Structure formats: structure tokens, C-alpha cells
Amino acid sequence: MVAAALSFSACCLSCVVPATAPSSPARAAPSVAAPPQRPQPPPAETAATAPATGDDHDPGRWFPFPARGIDAPNGLVDLSALNAAPAGAHGFIHPSGGHFADGAGARVRFFGVDCTATACFPTHEVATRAAAHLRRLGINVVRLHFMDKGGAPIGLLVERSAELDPKQLDRLDFFVAELAKNGIYANINLHVARRYPGLEGAAAQRFEFGKMLDRFYPPFIESQKVYARALLTHVNPYTGRAYVAEPAVLCVEMNNENTALPFWAGNLDDLPEPYAGELGRQWNGWLRARYKTTARLAAAWGGDNKTPPREILTNADLAAGTDGWTFESAGVPTRGEVVAIEGGGRALRFSAERRGSASWHLQLYRAHLPLEEGQSYHLSFRARAPRGVAGAAGPIPPARNLETTAMLAVPDWRNIGMSRTIALSPEWQRVEIAFRAQGTIAGEGRLNFSLRNVPGVVELADLSLTSGSAPVKLAATETVEAGSIPLVHGESGSPAGEDFLRFLADTDRATAHTLASFIRQELGLKSMLVDTQASYGGLEGLRREIAESDFIDMHAYWQHPDFAAGWNKLRFHIENTTQAAARDGGALASLAVYRVGGKPFTVGEYNVPAPNDYASETLPMYAAIADAQDWDAIYVYTYLDFSAEWNADHLLGFFDLAGNPAALSFLPVAALTFRQGLVPPARAARLLLPARRDGDPPLIGEGSLAKLWDAGAPPAPLSARRRELIPTGRGPFHVEVDRRGPIRWSAEEGRFTVEAPALRMAAGKIAGKELELGDIRVAVGDLPRGDASIALVALDGLPIADSKRMLLVAVARVENTAMRWNADRTGLTSWGHGPAVAEYVPLTVTLPRPDLRAERLDPTGAIAAEVPVEKAGDHAVLRLDHQPSLWFLLRR
């Protein structure tokens, strides 16, 4: 769940840095997406330290709208009929022709939610009502996530053991059975957050859930098998079947957001024992199979000596002071200076006494460097975090970590081949990094050093950035024959580093194959199986999933909260901008490039987390794009996040749909849009995926696949074509599609609209605008933030002009009572309390035919009051300037 290199992962999520970055240099986009994922329930809020600013929820602009819970009476918006009950009645769901089909061969699409930890284990009474409630919302699959996070009430395990808790297992069994009765399938996740037996000390701090280690370390691989056997072969007493033979199980996910290749959670460099020894043993076995002799290895690792090294950094010796260096502070008191150090040398000192307002603040960089596409580079420097440096308010603390990145110096500020985080100490340490530049723009490279918005002081000396890679020199005792070649840093740009990445990619795929074979063959799983999310490992990760998984799964978030300051409900940062204005398509575009022809495509996690002012865009944009892209299953993360508050009346946290009236009002719209295919699929633009040749550098960065698309096909609006990769040994080729479809997405105007026969949508910067959506005209009045989301969907599936029952949803901002923002509206000083309050959307809708009746609905979906309808010739006019509701029922 996502996506930045953080210590936690909730969802992941790909956090997407908006293309509309500030004119001052933005944070470097990491080489692999960084969706920080929550490992535990959030701690209690701390006392607010920032001023209570923001909207006071003036009753003239806001109205109470407490969310609808599972105890609410059945309303008029009930999509239960979409589900064929029970789930699995027509046999196991399986891949067929690039999509999902049931046992009778009929295509099936899935619209789902995640349930996280505690939410997977409701009491029997709650499970019955919750399952019926989810069915009414149009849900037909639930992803059961974080079930292995410890003991009751959060997890499935007996505390501090590998055994399953009988009481928790009984609750899970009953919940799965109740979901199945309501036509809702289960997506069972295996390893998400379980700490493996024996994982202790520094390794446990660095790899809290054992991720990365469990892609090569045999005891952890065996532990995965033990857990899978215990859960999947267990017979559910309420269905009479083991989970391996349960047709109501859509799929099993082996390992959430994981790979042996470097990603936002870290890398396998400098491991402690016993992990380093085991990885070294496997590394030497791989080298022996590849090179056979030390002589062949030495020749391959000779370095790139075709041209002499060339220094890229002017003023590398700092003789001209800080010339060429820029210090990013965003108003925070910082100092950048050259200081004398021992031995007569000079060092560049950067210090910051307090945080900035964004995660990318507090950085220094050299911009506009001539980094060339495909060229190898060697970066070297010494770094330390000195003690005793005086600041205005006392000594400045030594910096803990330094993030070093090669990136673009212009929007979209993306990583261009290198990102490394260095743990600092008061002692000098030498850092050597080789990398190959990828995705460059001529003359617009940037070398970036970032404190990740954590106050501190750091010194850099002996800075050098040269073209070409340095040869690796082996000691006399380091031989292939003896199996004594040391582990190296996995990095592009050096033959040894690229070999190590190839080794990790092969190891990653081998482990996935081992576990998949065990679950399919030894345990006898009849449902579908997926390893992990395809973007974990970049293009190498996608190749792994093509080989081992029944379908391709992805995660993405628009502006996932940044917890660089540590996990806390009040210690986070969001950019707080609209995805409708993202020139690169934002999180939705990051998903689209991973579609593989011939395989179903799913999105297991997606959200625009609260308290984003533009979160109302989440479901309309997601469902419409997924429909046009012809995906097969989409989930919203998450219905309840480490919570049992099924009847919450306000926003519980960043991800929960329960308690969020905006999400609950839009869920039926999204369910109808996606499950009924109301937006016709775009025609496909195809890219052939070449097989990896022996000499090709491994492509592991988050943008590696997007770069192939950019090279193979000129830019086009995301909604105008459906992207598909075709695995092959040839290519690439593409088919350009120039087609006027039902979706209009103008990033320049920050507006997203849909005009389909049974569906009309508008999202983004629509305040003060009059929109023509086919035979529907929508006029939106002024709103303080300028953004809202509107959808009109035919509940009977007929064209809007002929429909007898329609649902109109109009949402701007939704918050909690007494919720308070910080001064720049990038975080909160208080989450407030219930009930939720919503902003009035001043709206006039003109529809064809005057025979229209309208009623506003209360949060349960029951009629609250009739809304006057004006007749204007052969049209009906609906004025909703001050109607206290988010959804309305229109009938003819």
C-alpha cells in the first residue's frame, strides 16, 4: 500500500510526485515508488502544536452528513442485484483471453475493497451485517490484508508464535462464508507483515517484516510455506471446504509489495549475518554458473575504459566556495558554506535547524549537469555528520541520513538512474556509487543531496562525478573457483553492480517460482495465484510476474501521506493538489503502463487518502479510467484500516472508506461504472516487450517501463488509448490510436469529464464553470478551493435521456467536525470528531425531458426531502444551491 524511501509501507502504494512541481527544485523522485505502508494501528494524536487554521465549517457553507454504517436501514440505492449469489456458484474464476471468466466461460469484473487487519475478523453478528452492507454498495470482492500482523484482535496468529489463533480463524471463516453468501469473493493475502522467527536485532529494525530477506533466505521461505499450508489447507467449517478448494476465493497473493531488487524499503547491500553469508553463497554459485573461471569474470568486470574519465562537476575542489551549489530551504533557516577540515582540505557543510513544510525540503544540489542517456558515471565523496556545530538556538544535531540522487533539474524532476541513502556518523566515510543515466534530458541532469526534511548538519568532501565506470580489482584470494567473490553494491553503471542486479532478479524469480509451485502443486490451490505487485523490481519485476502469476497486479496512490518525520496521525505531509491537473496522468498513468496483453490486470490498492481537499476525485476518476483501460479488478484501499468501527460517522484516518460519506456516496457510482462497463474501452496501443538479452543492463527503476513506452509511442492522453505490453523476443512496435472517446482529461485546465450514454462525470477545477456533457448541462457555482466531483449515473442502465431512475452525486470537501489544518494546508493539527461535515456544492443541472422528480437522500440512502424541479420547455432544471446532501435520486 503503498508511492520515497520510508521505514513503513501501508499501501502502497506508488506515490506519485505531481508533474506540476514548484518552480523551486522539487524532491527527487525515487528510483522505485515509495508507498509507505502502515504496519500497526496509528498512535493516539499528540497535542496540536501548529495554529488552528483553515475553514471553521460555517453553516452557510457546510452541513452535517454523518456516514452510513452497516446498521443503517436499507436505502433506495441498493446494488445487491449485481451479485450472483453465492460466490463461486459457477465454478472457479480463471484467466481466459486476457480477462477473468467463471466456470461457464462468462467474463467477470470485480469491484472491491480491502479490509485490513482487525477488519478481517468481525464478530459473527457484525460479519453478517457487514457482508450484506458491502453487497448493497456494489462490492463483489474483498481483499483480506494484514491478517498476519500479530495476534488478536489485529491478526490471525497466536502472539509470538507461528500458530493460527482458533478464535480469530473462526471469525475469518465465518466472514468469508458470509461474504460468499452475498456473492462476494475473497482475495487472501499470505505474507504482509508477519515477523519471521529468528528475525532479531539490527536486521529486524532494517527489515521489520522480513521483506527482501524472504526472497532468498531459506528459513524465511520455509516459514512462508508453513503459514500457507496452515491457512490454505484449513477446512472452513461454515463452507465445508479448505481454502485451496474454495471457489469463492478469487485468488491468493503470496507476498505484498516485495522483491529482492532495490525498492523504497531498501536494498540488500551491507547485510548482517547470517543473511550476508547466505546471500554470498548464492551469489558465488550464480557467478560460477555464469563465468566458470575467475579470468572470465575479471575480463567482464574490467570497467568502461573506452574513453578517459571526465570530471562533470565544476568547482569540485570547492576552491570557489559554494559556487554552483544551490541550497533548498523553503524559508527554513539553513546554511551552506565551505569549511576547512583536517589535512588542509575543504568540505561543503549544509545545516538546517528545523523542518520545512514538504518532504523534499532541506537539500543541496548541482543542477544543469550534462548527464547523457545510457552513459555510465562514477560518483565519489566523503561524508560525515559532525557534532557541536552551533546554530541560532544551540547546537545543530548531526544528520542521521543523507539521500543521494541523480535526477532531472526540470519537471517532472524524475530519478535518472541513481538513488542511495547513506547512514551518517561523526566519522568520515567514503562513498562510491556507479550508475547508468536513464531518462535524461540534454543538459538538465542534477546531483541532489537531501536530508529528507529532517534537521541536522552534514559535511561533504572530495566530491567527484566522472563519466565511465571504474574497473573492479579482485584480491588474490577472491576467485570464482573458491566461491570467495565478495558481495557488491547492486547498481547500474558498473559491470559488477549490474551483474549483482541480474543475480537478484534471477533469485527473486526463482523464489517466486518455488513458492508458487508449492502452493499450486503440493497444496493443490485451485484458485488463481499472484506473487506480488508487478512494479516491485521495475521491468525485471514485471517479467517475474508474467512468468509466475495468473494476472498482473499493481498498487498506486495519489499523494500518499509522507511520514518522513515518523508515523503519527498528525505528523505527515501531503502536497494537497488535484490529480486532474497532473500532466503525466498521476497515479492512474503509473498503473496503465503495466498492462500485459493476454493477462488480466488488477489494481489491489488505490486511494487519494484523506484529508486531501481533492479526495472526492478518487472513485469517479479511478472507475472511469479503469473502465476505459478495460481492467479486470479494482480495489479501493481500504474499507476499514486496523479498525472495527463499521458504524463510524466520520473520517477515521487516511484510508478508511467507512465513516467517509463522500466515498460511501460515490461507491455505487464507481461499482456501476466499472462492473457494467459504462465507459466503452479505448482501442489498444501495443508495445512489444523484448526478452532480456545477456548484455542488457537490468531495468529496475520505477520509470523503466514508462521510458520504454515514451520511446515507443509519442505522448497521448491516458484515456485515448489502452496500453498493452506484449511479451516477445522482438520489438518494440506500437499502434497509435487517435480516437475521440467519452473521457476528456485536460491537465492544463485541471478538469476530467466523462460523457457516456448512461454516465456523466465531471471532476477537478469545475467551480464557476458551465459544462456541456452531451444532453446534460451542469453549472457549478463558486467554491473556496475551486474543485468538486459530480456524477450522474442511470441505475437502470438506460441512456440518461431514457432512464427512469438515476443517481446524482455531488461532492466538494468532506471533513470532520472541528478538523483543523496547518497554515499551508499540507497537514492537520486536529482530526476533529464526528459527525462528518460536507461542503455545499452550488449546482444547477439541466436534463432532457421535463418529467423529472428529484429527492435528496440522507446518508443511509433514504429519502430526506423532495427537491423542486423547474420545467424549461422540453428540459428539467434542478437547482441544488443549498441542498444538505451529497446524493440525489432522480426519477421519471
N, C-alpha and C positions, 0 to 999 in steps of 0.2 A: 503494500500500500503505500503506496508509496513512497518532479521529482528535483547535487550538492552533497558533500561528504559529511554526514551526521552520524551520531552514535546510535540513533534509534531509527526504526523503519515502521511506519503504520500503514502503509498502503501504497501503497505505493505508488507508489506511487510514482509516471515520470513527471516530476515537477518541470514546468516549462517556464523559462525566463521570457517575459514578453518581448516581442520584437520592437515594441515602441519604448526602447530603453531611454533613460535620461541622457541629455547631451553630455553630462559628465560621465566618465568611463564607468560602465556598469560592472557588476560582478562577473567573473569569468564563469561561463557555462562549463560544468564539469564534464569530463570525458564520458562518463556514464551517468544516467539520470539518478537523482538523489531524492527519492521519496521517503522521507523519514517515517518509520512505522512505529506505532505505539506498542510497546511491549507490556504495558500494565495499565491499570486504571489511573487516570490523572490524579495528581495530588490535590489537596484542598487549595483553594485560592489563597494567595497571600494578600495582605493589606495593600490597597492601591497606593502607589507612590507617585503616579502621574496625575495631573489635574483632571477632574471630571468634566471633560469637554464633550461636544457633539450635541446631537439632537435631544431635546428634552421630551420628545413624544407629545407635542402639542396636540390636544384632542381635535383641533381643527384639521390636522394633517394625518393623525394616526388613530387607529381604533383597536380595541382588544379583539383578538381572534385566536383563542386557545386551541391548540391542536386536537385532532380527533384521535382518540385512543381505541384500544380493542374492546372496551366496554361500551362504546357509543352504539346507539341503536342503528340498525341498517338504514342507510340513506338512499337517495334516489340514484346515486352514481355507484352502481354495483356491476362490476365486470366479471362476476363469478362464471357466467356462461362461456367465457373464453376458454376455461379449463375443462378438458375432458378428464373425468374422474373415474377411477383412481389413476394416479400417475403410473405409467408402465403398463397400462391395460392393453396396449397394442404392441408390447414387446420392448426390447431394449432399444434405446436411441443409439444410432451408429452413424458414422460418416458415410455419405453417399453423394457422389457427384460434386464434391466441394461444399456440401451443406450437411445439416443433420436431418435424419429421417427416422421414423418409427418402424416397428416391425412390419407394418403394412406397406412401407415404402413412401409414405406421405411426408413431405417436408415439414419440419417443426422448428419454430423460432422460440427463443427463450428470453424473457424479460425478468430480471431477478434483482435480488438484494443480497448483501452479505449480512450474516449475523455473527457477531464477534464475541468470543469467549463466553461470558455469563449468559448472553442472549441465546446460546445454543442449548441451554439446559433449563428451560422453563418448567415450572410445576405442571402436572398433568392438566389441571384446570386451566392454567394460562395457555398451555400449548394448544388446547382445543380451540380457544377463542382467537389466539394469535394466528393460527393456520387459516381459519375462516376469514379473518380480517385481511390477511395478505392476499388471499384469493380474490376478495372483493376489489382490492386495489389493482388487480390485473397481473399479479405476480405468478409465475409458474416455475420458478427455480429459486432455491436459497443456497447460497454458498456458506458452508459451515466452517468458520475460520477461527484461528487461535484456540482451538479446542485443547491443544496440548500445553497451554500455558499454566502449568502447575496444577494445584488441587482445587477442590470445591471452595467457593461457588463459581470460580473463574474457569477452571479447567477440568479435564477428564481424568487426570492422574491422581493416584494416591500420593499425597505430599511426600517429596523426597524419595520417590520410587518410580519404577517403570511399569507398575501395575495399574490397570484401569480401575477406577473407583466404581463399585457396583451401583451406588445410588445415582451418581452422575450419568453413568451409562444407561440406566433405566430411564432417566429423564430424556436423554438424547434419543433413545429408541422410540419412546412414545411420541416425541416431537416429530421425528422422521415419519412415523406411521400416520400421524395427523396431517402432516403436510401432504403425504401421498394420497390420503383420502380426499383431499381438496384439489387434487390434480397438480400438486407442486412437487417438482423433482428436487433431489438433494445433490449438492456438489460437495464431496467430502475432502477436506484438506488433511494431509498427514503431517509432515513436519513444517511448523510455522515458528514456534517459539519455545520448543522444548529444549532444556539444557541437558546435554548428554552426560551420562555417568562418566566420571573421571575428568570432566572439563572444569578445571580449577585455576586459581591464581591469575597471573597476567594474561593467559590465554582466554580465560573466561571474561575478563574485562574487555579484551580486544574483540573477541568473537562471542558475544554474550549467548547467542543461540546456537553456536557451533556452525553457523553458516560459513561457507568456503572450506572449512576444515572437513565437513562431512561430504565433500565432493572427492576426497582422496583418502581419508584416514579410515582404515578398515574397521576399527571398533565402532566408529560412528555410523558407518554404512551398515554394519550388522545391527546396530541399535534401531536404525530405520526399519529394517526387516522385522525385528521383534515387535515393534509398535504396529506396523502394518498388519502382521499376522493376527495380533491380539484384537485389533479393531475390526478388520475386514472379514475375518472368518467367524466372528461372533454372530450368533443367531439372534436376531431381533425377535423377542417373544411376541410382539404385537403384530408382526407380519409373518412370522414363521420361517423367515429366510435369513441367511447370512448376507452381509453387505456385499460380498463378492458376487452373489447371485440375485441381487435385488434390482428388478427392472426400474424401480422408482429412483435409483441412483443414476443420475445423468453421467457423472464422471468422478474420478478420483484424481486429485492433484498431489503429486509426490512431495514437492518441496517449494514453498512460497518464496519467490524473489531470491534466487540463489544461483551461484555459479562459482567455479574455481578461478575464473578470469577476473581481473580487477574491475570493481564497480564501486558504487557510492559507499558500501560498507567497508571497503578497504582493499587489501591485496595480501598475497601470500609471501611477501618479502620479509626477511629477518624474523622467521618464526622461532618460538621457543621449542624446547624439546617436550615431548617426543615427536612433535609434528615435523620439525625440520629434518630430523633423521629419516623419518618415513618418506617425506616428500623427496629428499635427496636420493634415497634408494630407488624410488620410482623414476626420478629424473635421469639417473645414470643408466637404468635399464632402457629408457627411451632413447638416450644418446647412443647406447651400444647398438640398438636395433637400427638406428638411422645412419651412423657413421662407421661403425665396425672398428675403426682404428683411431688413435689419437692424432695421427698425421692428417687424416681426412678432416677431423674436427678442427684442427688448428688452421688448415687451409680455408675452411668455410668461415671461420671466425676472424679472419685476417683484417677485417675492417674495410672501410671505403676509402682507399688511398688514391683514387683516380685523380683527384685534384688536391693541392695542398690546403691545409686548414686555413680558413679566413675568419678573422675576428669580426663579428657582427656589431658588437657594442662599441660605439664611440665613447670616449672618456671612461673606458673600462677600468683604468687605474685610479679614477676619481681625482686626478690632478686638477681638473677644472671644477672641483666642488660637486655640487648637485646638478650641474648642467645636464640636461637630457632626462632627468628623473622628475616624475610627477607624483605628488603625494595627495591621495584622496582622503578627505576627512569629512566632507559634507557638513561643515560647521563645527565639528568637534575639534577642540584644541589638540593639535598634533605638531610634531617637529620632525623635519627631515634635515639631517646635517652630516657632514663628513667629520669624523673624529680620528685622532691619532691613536694607534694601537701599538702594542709591543713589537719590537723588531723594526721600528721606523715605518711601518706600513700605515695605510689608511683604511677606514671602514665607513660604510654608509649606515648611519643609525636612524631608525624610524621609531617614534614613540607616540603613543596615544593614551590619554589619561582617562577617557570614558568612552562608552559605546556611541556609535552613530545610530541612525534610525533604520538602517537596512543591513542585511546580512553581508552585502558586498562593500560596505564602508570599511575604512581603515586599511588602506592598501597603498603600495607604491609600485610604479611600473615605468617601463620604457616603451613608448609607442612608435608606430610607423616604421617598424623594422622590416627589412627586405627578406622575409622568410618565403621560400619558394616551394611550390607544390611538389611533394614526393622527395624533397631533399632531406638528408639526414643531418642532424645537428647535435652538438655536444655542449651541454651547459655544465659549468662547474663553478663552485663558490664555497666559501666557508661561512658558517652561520653560528651565532650564539645569542643567548638571551641574558644580558648582563644584569647583575643585581646592583642596587644602590644608585640608579640614575634618578636624579632629582626632578620632580615635577612641581607645578604650581601649588599642589595640595599635599606634597610629601613625595616619598619615593614611588616611582612607577614600577609596577610588578613586572618581572620578566615574562615575556610572551611564552605561551605554552606550545603553540603550534604555528607553523608557517606553511601556507598553501602556495605552491609554486605552479604556475600555469602558463602555457603558451596559448594565446587566444587572438581573436581579431581585435583590432583597435577601433572598429566601427561596428554599428549594429549589423548582425544580431549578437555581437560580442562572443561568438561561439568558441569553444575549445578547438584548437587546430593541431592536436596530436600529443599534448603532454599535460598531465596534472599529477602532482605529487604533494602529499602532506608530510612535513618533516617535524618530528617531535624535537623540541629545542631543550637545551640545558645551558647552564652558565659557561660550560666549556666549549671551545671551538670544535666544530665537526666539519669534515669535508663532505660535500655533496656532489656527486657526479650523476648526471642524467643524460641519457641519449634518447632522441626521439626523431620521428619522421613527420614532417609537416604535412597535414592533410586538411583540405577545405580552405585553403588560403585565398586571400585577395592581394594582388600585387602591391607591395609597399605598405601593407596595413597589418603587419604582424605586431604582436605585443607580448612582452615578457612581464608577467604580473606576479607580485608577491603580496599575499593577503594575510591579515590577522583574523579574518572571518569575524570582524566586528567584536573581537574580544580585546579589551585594553591590555597594553603591555609595551615592552620595548624589545627590539631585535637589532642586531648588527650583522652586516653582510660585508665580506671582504673577498679579495682575489676573484672578482666577478669576471667570467669569460663565457661568451657564447660563440662557438665556432661552427662552421659548416663541415660536414664529414663526420664519420664515426671513428672512434679510436679502436685500434686492434686490441683483442683480449690476449693477455700474456699468461700462459699456463706455467705453473711451477713444475719442477721435475717430477714431483710426486702426484701431480694431478693428471691422471690418464683415464682414457676410456676403458682400457683393459682391466684396470684395477677398480673401476667404478668409483673413482675419487674426484670427479669433476664437481666443484662446489656449485651450490645454487647461485643464480644471478638474478638481478632485477628484471622483472618482466616489463619490457618497454620496447616500443618501436624505435627504429633508427639505428640499432646495433644488431649485427648478426646473432650474437649470443642472446640478447634480450628478446629478439623475435623468435628464436628457437624456443626459449622458455615459454613464450606465449603459445606457440604451437603445441608444446608439451601439455600446457594447462588445458588448452582446447580439446586435445585428444583425451586427456584424463577425465575432463568434465563429461564428455560424451560417453566414455566407457562406463563411468559410474551411473549415468542415466540409463544406459542400456542394461547394466547389471540389475538395477532396481526394477526397471520396467519388466524385464524378463522374469524376475522373481514374482512380481505381483500378478502378471498375466498367466504365467505357466505354472508356477508352484502353488500359488494361492488360488488361481483359477478365476480371476476377475472377468466378468462378462460385460461390464460397462466400459465406457471409454476411459482412457488414461492420458494424463498430460504430465510432463516433467515439471517445468516451471515456466516463467514468463519469457517470451522469445527475445526480448531486448537485453536480457541479462547475459552479457558476453558479446553484445553487438552483433555483427554479421555471423561470427562464429556461434553465438548463442542461437541464432535463427537456424543455422544449419543443424545444430544439435536437436532442436525441436522438430524440424522437418523429418529427421531420421527416427526419432523416438516417440513422438507424441501423436495422438489421433487428431488433434486440431491445434491451431496456434492461439495462444492466449497472451493478452497484454494488459498492462495497468497504466493509468495516467491520471494526473490531477492538474487542474489549472490552479496555480498559486497555492500549493500546499503550504501550510504554515511552516515557517523556518524557525527551528528551535536551537539555533546556534548558541544561545545563552543557557541551554539546558531545558529539559522538558518541564513545562508548567503551563497551566491553562491561561495564565496572564503573562507569561514570558515567551512571546512569539512575535513574529513579524510577517506581514503579508504586504505585497505591493498594492493590492486593492484596486485593480483595474479590470476592465471588461475584456473577456476573450473575443468578443465580437470585433474588437479593434486590433486583434493580433494579426499582423501582416503575414506571418508564417503559418497561420492556421492554429497556432497554440497547441494545446494538449491533444486536441482532436486530430490534427495533422500528424502529430508524432505517432499516433496509433495507426493511421491509414497506411503508412509505408510498409508495415509488416504483414500485410495480407499476402498469402501464398496461394496461387492458383491450384485448385484440386484439393485443398484442405479447408475445413470450416474455420471460421475466425471468431473469436470471442474476446470480450473485454471483462475481466474478472473484477476489476476495481476502477471506478471513475467517480469523481466528485469535484465540485467547486466548493471547498469547505467553508463553513461559517467561520467568522462573521462577515465574510466578503459582501460588500454592498451590492455586488452583481450576481450573487448566487442564484437568483431567480432564473438566470440563463441556463442553469445546469441541465435540467431534463429536456426542455424543448430543443436545444441545440444538439444534445447528445443523441436523442432518439431520431431526430430528422437526419443527421449525418450518418448514423448507423444504418438507417433505412436506405438512404441513397447509396451508401457503400455496400449494401447487401450483406451485412454481417449476420452472424448466426445466433449469438447470445450476447447480451449486455447486462451488466450488473451495476447497481449503484451502491457505493460504499458509504455507510453501512446502515442497516435499519436500526440496530442498537449496538453501541460500541462499549463493551465491558459494562453493560448495564442491564437491569431487569425492569426498567421503567416503561413498560409497554403503554401506559396511560399518561405519559408526560404531556403537559400542556404548554411547554416552552422549549426553546433550544437548549439541548443538554450539553452540547460541546461542538467540536469542529465537524464531526462526520455524521452524527445521528440524524436519520430521517424522522424517527419517532420524536414527537414534540415539535417538529418543524412544519407549521401549517402551509408554507409555500411549497415544500417538497410533497406533502401529502395531497395538496390540491392538484399538482402537476403530474403525480404518478399515473393516474388513469389516462391522461392525455398521452404520456410517453408510452404506456402499455399499448394503447390502441394504435398509435403511430407505428410502433415497431412490429408488434405481433400481427397486425393486419396489413402491413406493408403499404401504408397510406401514401408514402413518398416513393414514387417509382425508382428503381435502381438506375444509376447512371451507367453508361457503357464503360467498358474497362479500357484503361491504358495499361499495357503489359510491359514488363521488364524481365528479360531473361537473366537468371542468376547464374553466373559462371561457376563451375566447380572450382574449388580451391586448388591451385597448382602449387607444386612443391616450393617454388621460389617466391610465391606471393607473400607479402607481409600480412600477418593476421589483422583483420579489421575488427577491433573490439569496442571502439568508441560509440557513444550513443548516437552520433550523427553519421556513422559509417554507411548505413543503409540509405539514409536520406541523401547522402552525397552521390550514391550510385544513381538514384532517381534524378537528381539535379543534372547529372552528366548525361543521362539517357533520355530525358524528356524536358523540354522547356517548361517553365513555371505555368501553372494553370490553376484556376480556383479549385479548392478542395472538392467542392460539391459538383463540379462539372465533369468529373470522371472518377471511376473506381479504380484504385490501384491494385494490381496483382503482380506478384513475382512468380515466375515460372522456373523451378529448379531445372537446370540443364548444364551441359558441358559447353554450350555455345553462348553467344550473345555478346553484349546486350543489344536488344532492339526495343522499340516502343511503338505504340499506335496512338497517335494524337487524336483526341476527341474534342471537337468544337461543337458544343450542343447546349442549347438553351433549356435548362432543366427547371424544376419547380423551386429550387433554392437559389436565393440571391444573397451573397455574402460580400459586403463592401467593408473591408477593413478601414479604408480611408474615412468612410462615414461612421464606422463603428456600428454597423447595422446588419442584422441577419433576419431574412424573411423567407417564408415558405408559402407557396401558392399551389396547393394540390386540390383535387376535387372535393375530398371530404375533410380537408385540413387547411387551416390558415394559421400562420405564426408570424410574430414579429418580436425581436429581442435586440437589446443593445440601446443605442442612443436614439430613442424614438420619442422622447418628450418634446412637445412643441411641434410635432410633425403630423402631417396628414398622409396616410399610406393607402395606396390602392392595391388591394390583394385580390385580384380578379374581380368578382362581382361584389366584394366586400370592401367598404371604405372605413378606415379607422383613423380617428383624430385623437391624439393624445395631448393633454394639457401639460402645463409646466410641472416639473418635479425638481426638487433641490439637487439631486445627483444626476438628473437627465436620463436615467436608464430605467427600463421596465421590461417585462416579458409578458406577451399576450398570446393566447392560443384559442382557437375556435375549432372544435372537432365534432363531427357528426357521430353521435352514439349509435346510430343505426347503420352506419357505413355508407349512406347515400351521399351524393353530392350536396354541398351546403344549400344550394337553391331548392333542393327537393327534400331535404332531411326533415323529419318530424320531431327529432329530439337531438339537441346539440348542447355541448358543454362549453362555456366560455370561462377561461381562467385569465385573470389579470393581476400581476404581482409586481411591485417595485421592491422596496426593502421590507424585510421582516426581522424584528429584533425581540429581545426580552424586555419586560418592564424594568426600568432603571438600568438598562445596559448603558455603559459609558465607554466612549472611545478615547484614545490618547490624542494629543494635539494634532498630529499629522494623519490621523485616521488610518494607521497601519497596525494597530493593536488595540487591546482593551485594557481599561483599568478596572472594569467590573463586568461580569457576565449578566448581572441583574437576576431576575427571578420571573416566575410565571405571574400572569399569563403572557403568552406571546402577543406582540402588537404588530400591526401591519400598517403600511403607508397607503393612504388613499391614492388610487390611480385615476386621475380625471380623464375620462374616456367616453368618446361618442362612437358608436358602431352603427353603420348603415348597412342593412341587409336586403337582399331581394325579397319581394312579396311582403305585403303589409300584414298578413295573417299570422302575427307572431305574438306569443305570450312569453313573458320573462319573469323569473323568480330568482331572488338571491337565496343562496344556500347558507346554512350555518356550517360550522366546522365538521359536523357529522355527515353533511350531505343532505340534510332535511331542509324543507322549505322554511325560510325565515320570514319572507315577505314578498309580495308581488312588486315588480318593478314596472313603472309606467313605460309604455311603448308608444311612440308617436308614429302616425302614418303620414308618409310623404309621397303621394302618388302611388306608384307600384312598389314602394320601398317601406321598410320599417326602420325607425331610428330609435336607438337605445342609448340613453344618457346615464352615465354611471359616475357622475362627478363626485358624489359623496355617499356612495352605497357601501356600507361597512361589511364587505365580504370579498373574498378572493376568487369565488367561483359562482357561476350563474347558470341556471338551466333555462334553455330556450326551447319552446315547443310551438309546433304549428298544428 
